Amino acid sequence: MISLTGKTAIVTGSARGLGRGIATKLASLGSHVVVSDMNEEGIDQVVKSIEEQGWSAEAYVCNVTDEKQAEKMIEQIASNHGQLDILVNNAGINRDALLYKMTHEQWDAVINVNLTGVFNTMRPASQIMREQTSGRIINISSASWLGNVGQANYAASKAGVVGITKTAARELGKRNVTVNAICPGFIETDMTKGVPDHVWDLMISKISLGRVGKPEDVANCIAFLASDQASYITGEVINVGGGMIL
């Protein structure tokens, strides 16, 4: 059985949806989880839910696009708890449009959150994990990193996440720090619930397992990668999509 007892984890973008599922899973396995997001009300609700189940969590308001905020969060959590064992970069947004219609504002917004935000937390976290010679960094990319109509900005950001993941894995391996990326497929979250019925049916038709994924499906994979059982896995890009990209 996977145990994360005694570990300290930060999950960005965890006020709802996939991030909430990840934070809850890590807490259920014994980790103290820092639930981080710009949505203060949302993270307070997640922490309350986790604590009501007898697990350990705290809320931390942070905008990962702000370099100083991200650095302060990483350093403060590591200082308060004496360690930082797990960083899950989940914060992400989409601003979809066909390439010829896409504005610079739509491009910048997505790149700033989905890619620069990952850099802003990974840079200080990597320094701390190097010094303690241990750590797990798990970045949420997407099946869309391979390209998707109407998502030039999103696909570029998620492809960048794959690139920084593999680079960091090379740089940090000798310090016993692993870095991996997860590429969720079509997962049932607040974001995807707004998809029109005909699009929903089309997406399901492309999935080999014939069903939409749940946040727990992704969270289970992340829990494994965060554990000691995955100590020899690094630089990998793992699809959790029910066979959608086959």
N, C-alpha and C positions, 0 to 999 in steps of 0.2 A: 504494500500500500504506500502511496506517495505521502510523505510527511514534509511539511515546511515549518515545523515547530521551531521557534526561535529566530525565524527569518523576518527581515523588514523589507517590505515591498512598496513601490510606488506605481500606481496605475493612472496614467493621464487620460483625460477625457472620459472619466468614469461616473459621471452624474446620471447616466442612463444607458440603455441599450447594451451593446457589446461590452463596453467598459465596465458597466455595473455587473454584468455577468462574470467578467474576469476577476474583478475585485472580490466579489462574493465567494467565488471558487477558491481563490488563494487564501482568504480568511478562514474558510471552512477546513482547510488543511493545516491550520495552525500559524499561518503568517500574520504578523501585524501589518495591516494594509493602510497605506495612505491613499485616500480617495481624493483625486485631484481633478479640478475642472474650473472653468470660469463661472459656472452655475452654482452659486453658494447654496441656494435652497435645495438644489438637486443632490449635491454631495452630502448635505446634512441628512437628507432622507435616506441615502444609501448607507451612511454610517449608522444611523438609527436602526435600520433593518438588520445590518450585520451584528450589531451589539445585542439586539433583541434575541438573536439566535445563540448568544453566548460566545461570540467571537470578538476579535480585537481589530479596531479600525479608528482612524481619525480623518478629519476633513482638512483639505488645504486648498485654498483658492489660488489658482495660478493660471496666467495666460502664457502658454508655452512659446508664443511668438515674441514675447518680451525676454530678451537674453538675460537681463538682470533678475527678473522674477524667477525664471527657470533655474538659474544658478543658485539663487538664494534658497529655493525650495530643496534642491538636491543637497546642498551643504548643510542646511538647517536640520533636515530629517536625519542625515548621517550623523550629525553632531548630537542630536537629541537622543538617538537610539544606539549610538556607538558603532553603527555599521549601516551599510546599504547593500542588501543582498540581491534584490530583484528590481529591475526597472522595466515596466511594460509601457512602451510608447504607443498608445491607442488613439490619442486625440487626432481628430480628422474631420474635414468638412468636404462638401462637394458643391460646385457651382457650374452645373453642366450647361454646355452650349456647343453647337457645331463650331469647328475651328474658325471658319470665316466670319462667324458672328460673335466669337468670344472677345470680351473686352479685356483690357489690361488689368482692370480691377478684379475681374473674375479669375484671371490667371494668377495675379499676385496673392489674392486671398487664400487660394488653395495651396500654392507653393509655400507660403509663409507658415501656415498651420501644419500641413502634412509632411513637409520636408525640413524646413528651417526649424520648426518646433522640435523635431526629432534630434537635430544637431544640437539645439540649445540645451536639451537635457542630457544627451549622451556625452557631450564634452566634459562637463564637470563630474558626471557619474563615472566615466572611464578613469578619471584621475583618482577618485576615491577607491574604486575597485582595484586598480593597479596597486595602490599602496597596501590594501588589505589582502592582496593576492587571491581574490575570490569574487565571484559575482556572476549574475545572469542578466543579460539585456535581451529583451524580446520585442521586436518591432513589428507593428501591424502594417503590412503592405496590403495588397489586394490582387485578386485574379485579374483586375483591370490593368495591372502593370504591363501586361502583354499587348495592351491597346484595346480601346473600346470606343465606339462611335459616340460622339458628343462629350467625350471626357479627355480631351487632350491635356488639360491642366491636371486632372486627377491621375491619369495614367502616368504622366511625366513625374508627378510627385511620388507615386508609389514605386515607379521604376527607380527613382532616386533612393528610396528607402532600401531597396534591394542592394543597390550599390554601396551605400554607407554601411549596411550590415556586413557585407562580405569584406569590406576594407577593414572595419573595426575588428572583425573576427581574426584577420591576419595579424593585426597590430597587438591585440590583447591576449592572444592564445597562450603565450609563454608566461603570462601573469595569472593563469588559471581563471580567466574570465571568458565566458562563452557568449556569443552574439548570434542570434538567429532571427529569421523573419517568418511570420505567418501570413499566408494569403487566403483570407476568408473568401468564400464564394457568396452565394445568395443567402444571407442570414436574416432571419425575422427580427427586425428591430423597429424602433419608432420611425426611422428613416425609410425603411422599405415598406412599411405598412401603408404608406401614402401612394404606393405605385398603383396605377390603374389595373383593373382586373385582367384586361387582355395582355398587359405586359407581364403581370404576375404569372399567368398561365404559360406564356412563352418562356419565361425563365425556368419554370418548373420542368418544362418539356426538354430542356437542355441538360438537366441534372440526371446522371445515371441512376442514382438512388431514388429518384422520383419524388423527392420532398425538399422543402425549404429547410435550411439549417437553423439550429437554435444557438443562442449565445453560449450555452453550455458546451456545445460541440467544439467551439473554438477555445473556450476556457479550459477544457480538459487537456487539450494539446499544450496550451501554455503552461498549465500546472506541471506537466511532465518535463517540459524544457526547463522550468524553473527549479526542478528538483535535482538532488544528487544523482539520481538514476540516469540523467542525461548529461553527465559530466564529460562524455567523449563526443558530443554533438555540437558542432559550431560552424558558422558560415552557411547554414542550410536555409533553403526557402521551401517551406512546407505548405502545400495546398490543403485547405480544409473546406472543401466545396462539394462533397458528394459525387465527385467525378465530373463536375461541370465543364472543365476545360479539356476533357479527353477528346 
